[in-house]
Every structure is written in C-alpha cells, then in structure tokens.
Amino acid sequence: MQRLRVAGVFVGAIVGAGFATGREIILFFGNGGFVAPVLTGVATGFCSSLFLYVGKILSRLEKRGALSGKGFGAAKVALLVIVELCMLLTMTTMIGGMQRLFGSDIKDRLAGFAVAALCVGLSSLGAAATARINLALVPVLFVLLCVLFFKSTKTVAPFPIDAGKCVGYMSMNLLLGGCVVIGDGEKATAKDALKIGASCAAFLGTAMLFVYCAASDYPLSDMPVYSLCAAEGLGAVGSLTVGVAILTTLAGAAKSLGDGLCRILPSRRGVTVCLLILALASYGWNFAEAVDVFYPFIAAVATAVFALSVVFAVVFALKNVSDRKKRDGETVQKPPSRAA
C-alpha cells in the first residue's frame, strides 16, 4: 500500500488539466505519432525511481552535514525558488482549468474556483492529505480514460518522433512529480523504487496512449478530450475526467508549493492562507492561453533541473562505488592480527 501511495502521488501530480483535456498532449505531440507519447510516459514513470534515489542521497548528505556550506546553501535556495515558481504556475493553471470546466459566466466560474480552492486548502495540510486525494482519484481517472480511448476513432499513425519535445514534456512532468515524491526516497529501498517506477511507467504509458488518441480527433479545440465527449453524448464523463485530473495535479502542486512556503512561514495555517491568496490571484485566467504560455517555459526549466539531477545521481553513485573499492582494498592489505 505504501508503494501504491507513492505511485499514486507521482502519477496524480502529472495528469492534470492539460493532460486530461488533451491540450498539452497536442501541444507537445500533435505533429507526431502515438509512439512518442507512449515512450515518454513509460520513461517518465521509470524516472520516478531516480527521484526516489536522489531523495535517499539528499537525506544521507543532510544527516552528515555535507550540504551545509555556503555554496550548497545558495544553490539550494536558487533551485527552490525556480521550482516553487513552476509549482505556482502549475497550480494557477489548474485553477484556471477548473473554472473553464464549470463554465464561462460569473456564477459558474465562482463554483469552479471554490472547488479548486478547497482542494488547495486540503493539500496544504501535507503529504498525507495529498496521498489520500490522489490514491482515491487516480484509479477513477484511468477507467475514464479507457472509456474515452474506445470512443475515439484511433486513426493515428505511430510515427514520427520528436525527441526534443519528448524530453521537454518528460522533464516538465518530472519537475512536479519528482518534487512531490522525493521526500519518500529516504525510506524507500532499491526494490521499492523499482516497483514504484514500473507501476508509474505502466500507468503513464497506457494513459498517454488513451489521451493522445482521444485528443487527436479534435486537435484544434481548447479541450480536445472534452470535445470528443460532447460529440459522443458523454459530456458528463468528459467533465468528470478533466475534473479528477485537475484535482490530482492541483493537490500535488499545492503540496509542493506549501512545503516551500513552510520554510518561510511559521505555521501551516499561515501557509494555507498564503496559498488561498495566490489561488485568488488566478481567478478568471484563460486556461488555454495559460497552458500555451506557461508549459513550454516550465518544460525548459524542468529539462535543466532534470539534467542536474541525473548528473548528481550518477556522480554520487560512482563515488560510492569508488569509496567501497577503496575500503575493500584497505581491508585486504591490512595484515591479520596474531592470536596471543
């Protein structure tokens, strides 16, 4: 159950409004075939294991006091500011998506905003609340996406593949998903990390295929998946799918942003109030424009963060192997003690 909880949090943080509406899938993969999103989903899932490993490394280094220098402190602050900015953009985009889902007039927008604000408030309580939200909603989302896949025409080609967009999309999602689960790496074993990665890869690879096929039927729509549902007389299913996806990603982004604010504000209550004020600033945002403007920026930033994470993990792993060989060599060279 603990592995499923971590996998649910990671997946839930990724499959947001842009994903479930098909808007971001068309933005990144609309000029290619279905192999690209499937491979990207599988790779993204397995990379959750990398972030769990990085989390384990960071916890060890912090306990040893290895990250207490001025250089590390400045880098840590800079990275935190960049990541929290991306979390803020993600959270506000999801709030705009929820308002768009509910309708265009003031009354409907207020209802959508109220639901989103409630999710933000609950998620600010911490990891446990976020885990419960996502563990309950992710299976529901998968079933809904499966229904949409079989309703689509499925007239999509397998190729071509744009490697640059695949890496950008994967990095963008890993920034959010990785930040949410990195704290779980401290207690995760190598076996745990691999099983969590395999679970996430299976879900995301399949879900990406479902969404790509559904969105490809209405690529010019603000919400391609919802347009397919409306055309098939499944407006309620489309609304539920998008709504569930918005709440899962909103929970993850608000939790990550709240964790960052906890370093500044003294209490969780103050964090919740601050998050709700930030949420209020996104009232009335245009969802489609927010996705088109913010997501490429987040993808570019996330690609750099992901590259640094890979380098950090590889260097630390190589150093561990070198230290182990050195210790083993010293043990072999040490003469055995003589019995008295």
SEPA-147100 format. One record per residue: residue in one letter; x, y, z of N, C-alpha, C in turn. Coordinates in steps of 0.05 Angstrom, whole numbers, padded with zeros to 5 digits, always signed. Example, Ala and Ser with C-alpha at 12.3 -4.5 7.8 and 13.67 -1.06 7.14 Angstrom:
! SEPA-147100
A+00264-00114+00156+00246-00090+00156+00264-00066+00156
S+00257-00045+00142+00273-00021+00143+00258+00001+00157
***
This chain:
! SEPA-147100
M+00017-00024+00000+00000+00000+00000+00017+00025+00000
Q+00040+00024+00014+00058+00047+00014+00069+00053-00014
R+00076+00031-00028+00086+00035-00056+00064+00046-00073
L+00040+00036-00070+00017+00047-00086+00012+00076-00080
R+00015+00083-00054+00010+00111-00046+00030+00129-00060
V+00056+00122-00060+00076+00138-00072+00072+00140-00102
A+00065+00117-00115+00060+00117-00144+00036+00134-00150
G+00015+00132-00133-00009+00148-00138-00004+00178-00136
V+00013+00186-00117+00020+00214-00114+00036+00224-00138
F+00055+00208-00148+00071+00215-00171+00054+00218-00196
V+00038+00198-00201+00020+00198-00225+00000+00221-00223
G-00013+00223-00200-00033+00243-00196-00023+00271-00200
A+00003+00276-00192+00014+00302-00196+00019+00309-00225
I+00022+00289-00242+00028+00293-00270+00003+00297-00287
V-00018+00281-00283-00041+00280-00301-00061+00302-00293
G-00054+00326-00300-00071+00349-00294-00090+00357-00316
A-00099+00382-00315-00119+00391-00334-00108+00391-00362
G-00083+00400-00366-00072+00399-00392-00070+00371-00404
F-00064+00352-00386-00062+00324-00395-00089+00313-00402
A-00108+00315-00383-00134+00302-00386-00151+00315-00408
T-00147+00341-00412-00162+00354-00434-00150+00348-00461
G-00125+00339-00461-00111+00334-00485-00097+00358-00496
R-00100+00381-00483-00088+00406-00492-00058+00404-00493
E-00045+00396-00472-00016+00395-00471-00005+00372-00489
I-00021+00350-00491-00012+00327-00508-00010+00336-00538
I-00030+00352-00547-00030+00362-00574-00008+00383-00577
L-00003+00399-00556+00017+00420-00557+00045+00407-00562
F+00051+00385-00548+00077+00373-00549+00079+00351-00571
F+00057+00336-00576+00059+00313-00593+00041+00314-00618
G+00027+00336-00622+00008+00338-00643+00019+00334-00671
N+00045+00339-00675+00056+00336-00702+00071+00309-00705
G+00066+00290-00687+00079+00264-00688+00060+00241-00686
G+00070+00217-00680+00054+00194-00678+00050+00185-00649
F+00035+00163-00645+00028+00155-00617+00051+00142-00603
V+00072+00133-00617+00095+00121-00604+00109+00140-00585
A+00111+00165-00594+00125+00186-00578+00112+00190-00550
P+00086+00195-00548+00075+00198-00521+00076+00173-00504
V+00074+00149-00517+00075+00124-00502+00103+00121-00489
L+00124+00124-00506+00151+00122-00496+00157+00143-00475
T+00147+00167-00479+00151+00188-00459+00138+00181-00433
G+00114+00171-00434+00100+00163-00409+00115+00141-00394
V+00125+00121-00409+00140+00099-00396+00165+00109-00384
A+00180+00126-00399+00205+00137-00388+00200+00154-00364
T+00179+00170-00364+00172+00187-00342+00166+00171-00317
G+00152+00149-00321+00145+00131-00298+00170+00119-00285
F+00188+00109-00302+00213+00097-00291+00231+00117-00278
C+00229+00142-00287+00246+00163-00276+00238+00170-00247
S+00214+00162-00239+00206+00166-00211+00225+00152-00193
S+00236+00129-00202+00256+00115-00186+00281+00132-00181
L+00288+00147-00202+00312+00165-00200+00308+00185-00178
F+00284+00198-00177+00279+00218-00157+00278+00206-00129
L+00268+00182-00126+00269+00168-00100+00298+00164-00091
Y+00315+00156-00110+00343+00152-00105+00357+00179-00097
V+00351+00200-00111+00361+00226-00105+00352+00235-00077
G+00327+00229-00070+00317+00235-00044+00332+00221-00022
K+00339+00196-00027+00354+00180-00007+00382+00192-00004
I+00395+00200-00027+00421+00212-00026+00421+00238-00010
L+00401+00255-00016+00399+00281-00002+00395+00278+00028
S+00379+00258+00036+00374+00254+00065+00400+00245+00079
R+00416+00229+00065+00441+00220+00077+00461+00243+00079
L+00463+00259+00058+00482+00281+00058+00474+00302+00079
E+00448+00307+00083+00439+00327+00103+00445+00317+00131
K+00442+00291+00136+00448+00280+00162+00478+00282+00168
R+00495+00279+00147+00524+00282+00151+00533+00311+00152
G+00515+00330+00146+00523+00358+00145+00538+00366+00121
A+00537+00349+00100+00552+00354+00075+00540+00377+00058
L+00515+00384+00064+00502+00405+00048+00500+00431+00063
S+00517+00435+00082+00514+00459+00100+00532+00482+00091
G+00549+00479+00070+00566+00500+00061+00551+00523+00048
K+00565+00546+00045+00552+00570+00032+00544+00565+00003
G+00562+00551-00011+00556+00545-00039+00531+00528-00043
F+00530+00506-00026+00506+00489-00027+00481+00504-00018
G+00484+00521+00002+00461+00537+00011+00450+00555-00010
A+00468+00569-00025+00459+00587-00046+00446+00572-00069
A+00458+00549-00076+00447+00533-00098+00419+00521-00090
K+00417+00514-00064+00392+00503-00054+00370+00523-00056
V+00376+00548-00047+00356+00570-00048+00348+00576-00076
A+00368+00578-00094+00362+00584-00122+00344+00563-00135
L+00351+00537-00130+00335+00515-00141+00307+00516-00129
L+00304+00522-00103+00278+00522-00090+00261+00544-00102
V+00272+00568-00107+00257+00590-00119+00247+00583-00147
I+00264+00570-00163+00257+00563-00190+00234+00542-00190
V+00238+00522-00173+00218+00500-00171+00191+00511-00161
E+00192+00528-00141+00167+00538-00129+00153+00556-00149
L+00168+00571-00166+00155+00587-00187+00140+00569-00206
C+00152+00547-00214+00139+00528-00232+00114+00516-00219
M+00116+00510-00193+00093+00499-00178+00070+00519-00177
L+00077+00545-00174+00057+00566-00173+00043+00568-00200
L+00059+00568-00222+00047+00569-00249+00029+00545-00254
T+00038+00521-00245+00021+00497-00249-00005+00499-00233
M-00003+00508-00208-00026+00510-00191-00047+00529-00203
T-00037+00553-00211-00056+00573-00221-00068+00564-00248
T-00052+00550-00264-00063+00539-00289-00085+00519-00284
M-00081+00502-00264-00102+00482-00257-00127+00496-00247
I-00124+00517-00232-00147+00532-00222-00162+00545-00245
G-00147+00555-00265-00160+00565-00289-00175+00544-00304
G-00163+00519-00305-00176+00497-00318-00202+00489-00305
M-00203+00490-00278-00227+00483-00264-00249+00503-00269
Q-00242+00528-00270-00261+00549-00277-00272+00546-00305
R-00255+00540-00324-00263+00535-00352-00281+00511-00354
L-00276+00491-00338-00292+00467-00338-00321+00472-00329
F-00324+00489-00308-00350+00494-00297-00367+00512-00315
G-00354+00530-00330-00370+00547-00348-00357+00574-00352
S-00371+00592-00367-00359+00617-00373-00372+00641-00358
D-00396+00638-00347-00407+00661-00333-00396+00662-00304
I-00402+00685-00291-00390+00690-00265-00398+00669-00244
K-00423+00661-00244-00432+00641-00224-00417+00615-00227
D-00415+00606-00252-00401+00580-00257-00371+00582-00250
R-00359+00604-00258-00330+00608-00252-00326+00608-00222
L-00343+00620-00207-00341+00621-00178-00343+00593-00166
A-00361+00577-00177-00364+00549-00167-00339+00533-00173
G-00328+00536-00197-00303+00522-00204-00280+00531-00186
F-00279+00557-00182-00257+00567-00165-00260+00557-00136
A-00285+00555-00126-00289+00546-00099-00280+00517-00095
V-00286+00500-00115-00277+00472-00114-00246+00471-00114
A-00234+00486-00132-00204+00486-00133-00192+00497-00107
A-00204+00518-00096-00193+00529-00071-00195+00509-00048
L-00217+00494-00048-00220+00473-00027-00198+00452-00029
C-00192+00444-00054-00170+00425-00058-00143+00436-00049
V-00138+00462-00056-00113+00475-00048-00111+00475-00017
G-00133+00482-00004-00133+00483+00025-00127+00457+00038
L-00140+00435+00028-00135+00409+00038-00107+00399+00033
S-00097+00404+00009-00070+00395+00002-00048+00409+00018
S-00054+00433+00027-00034+00448+00043-00029+00434+00070
L-00046+00416+00078-00043+00402+00103-00019+00383+00102
G-00009+00376+00078+00015+00359+00076+00012+00335+00059
A+00032+00317+00061+00034+00294+00043+00011+00274+00048
A+00003+00270+00072-00018+00251+00078-00044+00258+00064
A-00052+00284+00065-00076+00292+00052-00074+00289+00021
T-00051+00297+00010-00047+00295-00019-00048+00265-00027
A-00036+00248-00012-00035+00219-00018-00064+00208-00019
R-00080+00215+00001-00108+00205+00002-00124+00214-00023
I-00120+00240-00030-00135+00251-00053-00127+00235-00078
N-00101+00233-00083-00092+00220-00108-00097+00191-00109
L-00093+00177-00086-00097+00148-00086-00126+00141-00092
A-00145+00158-00084-00173+00153-00089-00181+00160-00118
L-00168+00181-00129-00177+00191-00155-00163+00179-00179
V-00138+00171-00176-00123+00160-00199-00136+00136-00212
P-00145+00115-00197-00158+00093-00210-00184+00101-00225
V-00198+00120-00214-00222+00130-00227-00215+00143-00254
L-00193+00159-00253-00184+00172-00277-00176+00152-00299
F-00163+00130-00291-00154+00110-00311-00178+00097-00325
V-00199+00091-00310-00223+00079-00321-00236+00098-00341
L-00238+00123-00333-00250+00143-00351-00234+00147-00377
L-00208+00147-00375-00191+00150-00399-00194+00125-00417
C-00198+00102-00405-00202+00078-00421-00228+00080-00437
V-00249+00090-00425-00274+00094-00438-00271+00113-00462
L-00256+00135-00458-00252+00154-00479-00236+00143-00502
F-00216+00126-00496-00200+00113-00517-00217+00097-00536
F-00235+00081-00525-00252+00064-00542-00273+00080-00557
K-00279+00104-00548-00297+00121-00562-00284+00137-00585
S-00257+00138-00584-00243+00154-00605-00241+00137-00631
T-00234+00151-00653-00232+00137-00679-00206+00121-00681
K-00186+00128-00664-00160+00114-00664-00146+00114-00691
T-00151+00134-00707-00138+00136-00734-00113+00153-00731
V-00094+00143-00717-00068+00158-00712-00045+00140-00722
A-00025+00153-00732-00001+00139-00742+00019+00135-00719
P+00036+00115-00721+00056+00110-00699+00079+00130-00699
F+00087+00141-00722+00110+00158-00724+00102+00184-00739
P+00119+00205-00737+00147+00207-00728+00149+00213-00698
I+00174+00215-00689+00180+00221-00661+00198+00245-00660
D+00190+00265-00644+00206+00289-00640+00219+00286-00613
A+00245+00278-00612+00259+00272-00588+00261+00296-00569
G+00264+00320-00580+00266+00344-00563+00241+00349-00548
K+00218+00346-00561+00193+00351-00547+00187+00329-00527
C+00196+00305-00532+00192+00282-00513+00208+00288-00488
V+00233+00297-00490+00249+00303-00467+00237+00327-00452
G+00229+00348-00466+00217+00371-00453+00192+00364-00438
Y+00174+00348-00450+00150+00341-00436+00155+00323-00412
M+00173+00304-00415+00180+00287-00392+00192+00303-00369
S+00210+00322-00376+00223+00338-00355+00202+00356-00341
M+00184+00367-00356+00163+00384-00344+00147+00368-00323
N+00140+00344-00330+00124+00328-00312+00140+00318-00288
L+00166+00312-00293+00183+00302-00272+00188+00324-00251
L+00188+00349-00260+00193+00370-00241+00172+00370-00219
L+00147+00367-00227+00125+00366-00208+00124+00339-00193
G+00123+00318-00209+00121+00291-00196+00145+00285-00179
G+00169+00292-00188+00193+00287-00173+00194+00302-00147
C+00186+00327-00148+00186+00344-00123+00167+00333-00103
V+00145+00321-00112+00124+00311-00093+00134+00286-00079
V+00149+00268-00093+00156+00242-00081+00184+00241-00072
I+00201+00262-00076+00229+00260-00069+00233+00255-00039
G+00215+00265-00023+00217+00260+00006+00213+00231+00014
D+00199+00216-00003+00194+00188+00003+00219+00170-00002
G+00239+00182-00016+00263+00167-00022+00279+00159+00002
E+00276+00174+00024+00292+00168+00048+00288+00140+00059
K+00263+00131+00058+00256+00104+00069+00253+00083+00048
A+00254+00090+00022+00250+00071+00001+00275+00054-00005
T+00272+00028-00007+00294+00011-00015+00296+00011-00045
A+00317-00001-00056+00321-00003-00085+00298-00019-00097
K+00289-00040-00083+00266-00056-00093+00240-00039-00094
D+00236-00023-00073+00213-00005-00072+00213+00014-00096
A+00236+00026-00100+00239+00046-00122+00233+00034-00149
L+00243+00010-00154+00239-00003-00180+00210-00010-00184
K+00197-00020-00163+00169-00028-00166+00151-00004-00169
I+00157+00018-00155+00142+00043-00158+00146+00054-00186
G+00171+00053-00196+00176+00063-00223+00162+00046-00244
A+00162+00020-00241+00148+00002-00260+00118+00008-00260
S+00106+00012-00237+00077+00017-00235+00070+00044-00248
C+00087+00064-00243+00082+00090-00256+00085+00089-00286
A+00106+00073-00295+00111+00071-00324+00087+00058-00338
A+00076+00036-00326+00054+00022-00338+00029+00040-00340
F+00024+00055-00319+00000+00073-00319+00004+00095-00339
L+00027+00109-00338+00030+00133-00355+00033+00126-00384
G+00046+00104-00391+00048+00096-00419+00021+00090-00431
T+00004+00076-00416-00023+00069-00425-00040+00094-00426
A-00039+00111-00405-00056+00135-00404-00049+00154-00426
M-00023+00157-00432-00015+00175-00454-00026+00166-00481
L-00026+00140-00485-00038+00129-00510-00068+00136-00511
F-00082+00131-00489-00111+00137-00488-00116+00166-00495
V-00102+00184-00481-00107+00213-00485-00099+00222-00513
Y-00077+00212-00523-00068+00220-00549-00089+00213-00571
C-00099+00189-00569-00119+00180-00589-00144+00196-00587
A-00153+00202-00562-00178+00217-00558-00174+00246-00567
A-00151+00258-00561-00147+00286-00567-00142+00290-00597
S-00132+00270-00611-00126+00273-00640-00151+00276-00657
D-00174+00268-00646-00199+00272-00661-00207+00301-00663
Y-00199+00318-00643-00206+00346-00642-00182+00363-00635
P-00161+00363-00651-00136+00375-00643-00137+00406-00641
L-00156+00419-00653-00157+00448-00653-00174+00459-00629
S-00186+00442-00614-00204+00450-00592-00187+00459-00568
D-00198+00477-00551-00185+00484-00526-00183+00460-00508
M-00203+00443-00508-00203+00418-00492-00211+00395-00510
P-00192+00384-00525-00198+00364-00545-00213+00339-00534
V-00205+00330-00511-00218+00306-00499-00247+00312-00493
Y-00251+00336-00481-00279+00343-00474-00296+00346-00500
S-00284+00356-00521-00299+00359-00546-00307+00331-00557
L-00290+00311-00554-00297+00284-00562-00320+00274-00546
C-00319+00279-00520-00341+00270-00502-00368+00283-00510
A-00366+00309-00515-00391+00324-00523-00402+00313-00549
A-00385+00307-00568-00394+00296-00594-00406+00268-00591
E-00397+00253-00571-00407+00226-00566-00429+00225-00546
G-00439+00248-00537-00460+00249-00517-00451+00241-00490
L-00424+00244-00484-00413+00236-00459-00401+00261-00444
G-00416+00283-00445-00406+00307-00433-00400+00304-00403
A-00417+00288-00389-00412+00284-00360-00387+00269-00355
V-00381+00249-00372-00356+00233-00370-00332+00251-00375
G-00334+00268-00395-00312+00286-00401-00307+00305-00378
S-00328+00317-00367-00325+00335-00345-00313+00322-00321
L-00322+00297-00315-00311+00282-00292-00282+00276-00296
T-00275+00267-00321-00247+00261-00327-00228+00285-00322
V-00236+00307-00334-00220+00331-00332-00219+00341-00303
G-00242+00340-00289-00244+00349-00262-00226+00333-00243
V-00226+00306-00246-00210+00289-00230-00180+00295-00235
A-00173+00298-00260-00145+00303-00267-00135+00330-00256
I-00153+00350-00257-00145+00376-00246-00140+00374-00216
L-00157+00360-00202-00155+00358-00173-00129+00343-00165
T-00122+00322-00180-00098+00307-00172-00072+00325-00176
T-00071+00339-00198-00047+00356-00203-00048+00380-00185
L-00071+00391-00180-00074+00414-00163-00065+00407-00134
A-00072+00382-00126-00063+00373-00099-00033+00371-00097
G-00020+00360-00118+00009+00358-00118+00023+00384-00119
A+00014+00403-00136+00027+00429-00139+00023+00445-00113
A-00001+00445-00101-00005+00459-00077+00011+00448-00054
K+00014+00422-00053+00030+00409-00032+00059+00417-00034
S+00070+00416-00058+00098+00424-00063+00103+00454-00057
L+00084+00471-00066+00086+00499-00060+00084+00505-00031
G+00066+00490-00017+00063+00493+00012+00088+00485+00027
D+00101+00464+00018+00126+00455+00031+00147+00476+00029
G+00148+00490+00006+00168+00511+00003+00161+00535+00020
L+00136+00542+00023+00127+00564+00040+00132+00559+00069
C+00132+00533+00077+00137+00526+00105+00164+00534+00114
R+00183+00538+00095+00210+00547+00103+00210+00577+00110
I+00189+00591+00103+00187+00620+00108+00167+00626+00129
L+00143+00614+00127+00121+00620+00146+00122+00601+00169
P+00115+00610+00193+00118+00594+00217+00097+00572+00222
S+00074+00574+00209+00053+00555+00215+00039+00545+00189
R+00027+00521+00191+00012+00511+00169-00013+00528+00163
R-00024+00540+00183-00047+00557+00178-00039+00581+00161
G-00016+00593+00167-00006+00615+00151-00001+00607+00122
V+00010+00582+00119+00015+00571+00092-00011+00569+00077
T-00031+00558+00090-00057+00554+00077-00069+00581+00068
V-00067+00601+00085-00078+00628+00078-00062+00639+00054
C-00036+00636+00055-00020+00647+00033-00026+00633+00006
L-00030+00606+00007-00037+00591-00017-00064+00600-00028
L-00083+00605-00010-00110+00613-00019-00109+00641-00032
I-00092+00659-00021-00088+00685-00033-00077+00683-00061
L-00056+00666-00064-00044+00661-00090-00065+00649-00110
A-00082+00631-00099-00102+00620-00116-00122+00641-00125
L-00129+00659-00107-00148+00681-00114-00137+00698-00137
A-00111+00701-00139-00099+00717-00160-00103+00705-00187
S-00109+00679-00188-00113+00665-00214-00142+00664-00223
Y-00160+00677-00208-00188+00677-00215-00192+00690-00242
G-00206+00677-00260-00213+00688-00286-00192+00683-00308
W-00171+00667-00301-00150+00662-00321-00160+00646-00344
N-00149+00651-00368-00155+00636-00392-00138+00610-00392
F-00152+00587-00389-00137+00562-00386-00120+00556-00411
A-00131+00558-00435-00116+00550-00459-00091+00568-00462
E-00094+00594-00457-00071+00612-00460-00050+00606-00439
A-00059+00599-00415-00040+00593-00393-00024+00568-00400
V-00037+00547-00411-00023+00523-00419-00002+00529-00441
D-00011+00544-00461+00007+00550-00484+00031+00568-00476
V+00027+00585-00457+00049+00603-00449+00067+00591-00427
F+00054+00580-00406+00070+00571-00383+00083+00544-00387
Y+00070+00525-00400+00080+00498-00402+00107+00496-00417
P+00110+00509-00439+00137+00509-00452+00159+00520-00434
F+00152+00541-00419+00172+00553-00400+00179+00533-00378
I+00158+00520-00367+00163+00500-00346+00179+00477-00357
A+00173+00469-00381+00188+00447-00394+00218+00454-00397
A+00224+00478-00405+00251+00486-00409+00266+00487-00382
V+00254+00498-00361+00266+00499-00335+00270+00470-00324
A+00249+00454-00328+00250+00427-00317+00271+00410-00330
T+00276+00414-00356+00297+00399-00370+00324+00404-00357
A+00330+00429-00350+00355+00435-00337+00356+00423-00309
V+00334+00424-00294+00334+00412-00267+00337+00382-00269
F+00324+00369-00288+00326+00340-00291+00354+00332-00299
A+00367+00347-00317+00394+00341-00325+00413+00343-00301
L+00410+00363-00284+00426+00366-00260+00422+00343-00240
S+00397+00334-00238+00390+00311-00221+00404+00286-00230
V+00404+00281-00256+00416+00257-00267+00446+00258-00262
V+00459+00281-00267+00488+00284-00263+00494+00280-00233
F+00478+00292-00216+00482+00289-00187+00481+00260-00178
A+00460+00245-00188+00457+00217-00180+00480+00200-00191
V+00488+00205-00216+00510+00189-00228+00536+00193-00213
V+00543+00219-00208+00568+00225-00194+00568+00213-00166
F+00546+00215-00152+00545+00204-00125+00547+00173-00125
A+00534+00160-00145+00535+00131-00147+00564+00122-00153
L+00577+00136-00172+00605+00129-00178+00623+00133-00154
K+00619+00155-00139+00635+00160-00115+00631+00138-00094
N+00606+00129-00091+00600+00107-00073+00615+00082-00080
V+00615+00075-00107+00629+00051-00116+00659+00054-00111
S+00671+00078-00117+00699+00083-00113+00707+00080-00083
D+00690+00092-00066+00696+00090-00037+00694+00061-00027
R+00675+00046-00038+00672+00018-00029+00697+00002-00038
K+00706+00006-00062+00730-00008-00072+00754-00001-00055
K+00756+00025-00048+00779+00034-00032+00778+00021-00004
R+00754+00019+00008+00752+00006+00034+00759-00023+00032
D+00749-00036+00011+00755-00065+00007+00785-00070+00003
G+00799-00051-00011+00827-00054-00016+00843-00051+00010
E+00834-00032+00027+00848-00028+00053+00844-00053+00071
T+00821-00065+00069+00815-00089+00085+00833-00112+00077
V+00837-00115+00051+00854-00137+00041+00883-00133+00048
Q+00893-00108+00047+00921-00102+00053+00927-00103+00082
K+00908-00100+00099+00913-00100+00128+00921-00128+00138
P+00944-00131+00151+00953-00158+00159+00935-00169+00181
P+00931-00195+00181+00914-00206+00203+00928-00205+00230
S+00913-00201+00251+00924-00199+00278+00931-00226+00288
R+00953-00228+00303+00962-00254+00314+00948-00259+00341
A+00942-00284+00344+00929-00292+00370+00950-00291+00392
A+00943-00283+00415+00962-00282+00437+00970-00311+00446
***
